[in-house]
Amino acid sequence: MSIENLRELSIMELENKILDLKKELMESRFSLATSQIEDTSIFKKIKKEIAQASTLLNEKRNELKMKEIVDE
């Protein structure tokens, strides 16, 4: 999923996406341990997507906090 697509997601959807990616990373590690996976570059790709989603989630949460502070 590209960064543009991640930007369109809500806070709840980003949280769910991060959980899904972490599950995918865990499953990939199990696949590697059982020699079912050959391409180890998938780990880097999943970790990068988790980092991007986490960054966007933090940005959206900070924006929400700033709006709350301004509204007060």
Secondary structure, DSSP 8 states (H G I E B T S, - for coil): --HHHHHTS-HHHHHHHHHHHHHHHHHHHHHHHTT----THHHHHHHHHHHHHHHHHHHHHHHHHHHHHHH-
